[in-house]
Amino acid sequence: EPKAPELEEPEEEQDEEEEKQELATKKRDPEADARRRRIEKRKKLKEKKKVVKAEESKDKPAQLPKGKGKGLVKGKGKGMLVPARVLTKKEEADDDIEVDYVMPDILEGTGMQDDEGFAAIVERFKKVEPEEKEKDEDEEEDKPRKRTRPKTSLLEEAEDSSDDEGKNTLSKKKRKVAGRVTLAELKTLVKRPDVVEVWDTTSEDPRLLVYLKAYRNTVNVPKHWSSKRKYMAGKRGVEKPPFKLPEFIEATGIAKIRQSILEKQAEKSLKGKSRDKAHPKMGKLDIDYQVLHDAFFKFAKPPKMSKHNDLYYEGKEYEAKMNNKKPGLLSAALKEALGMAEGSPPPWLINMQRYGPPPAYPNLKVPGLNAPIPQGAEYGYHPGGWGKPPVDEFGNPLYGDWRGAPGTPP
């Protein structure tokens, strides 16, 4: 008993010494003091959070744990067992209560709910409750039941399903092709079937496309749009013809003067050529300026320009120019190619007398059809004969007056 107070005295002394040491360290190391304060603050905050959580858990009702057992439910942690909570009669009664939520009327309490000006606006914002579809059992019983299909083998079912899929399901490309208009249908639908092309049926709106193509002053798409090879690939390796001076410049004689000067330069030695390069002489082309003026301002002809919608395509320059040709007038080269002698009819005259003049040229005068035959020619079907002109039952000409001819029809 007397030893107990003796033990307490050295402990108090030790505490005082520790406090002194702490004060000394605080004075020496302010960073350590700040660190210690931060740690203490964190501890206090954690303790406060624990207290708040404990109060919240007391206020909230405990939820029923879900589990297979009646009395105990296993938790997520290892070896944790949570006792199942049994509902009381009061709690069960509370769960059975149904709450009906009543929507307040618009403008209720403002005195404007009966105002006619707001009637249309209020109707827009009214909540429309969906009508519940009630199925009558009696109607279902009255409906005839579907006949059950007898069971088939797995192989037969697979074959039937593959056949059905092949019939019903078409690929996207086939469906697209099946929905297109045919070329014949498109030509019957439009006013200008002559502008319809094969690929016009593949358009999204074929009738609009044909209408635009038939519109006045429409420029066509160049023909090489559908070709797979590159544009102008056919002209590879073809030599370009040398540049030719226009006729009005060549008439001045400048080409001959230039040629004579070039010949003189070719005869000169290397020393003379180098001298001319170092000290060139000007005014070698001695030509009258009045002649040049007349050539450019009097006799000059403008170059031939292409017309509207006259697009260039590969090989256009090699085609025969039909501007100077007229229907019904045969050139000497064509007569020679057809083997026509002088004063003999064209080979198509007999068919024209049988079927009529060409519909594209209704006013064309064809000798032996609707115009007199040339002097010295004769009607008939002998070699060199001009056939028989078409007449009606009264002997009148069908297509034109051919009676001015010196020959008489047989």
Disulfide bonds with the S-S distance in Angstrom:
none
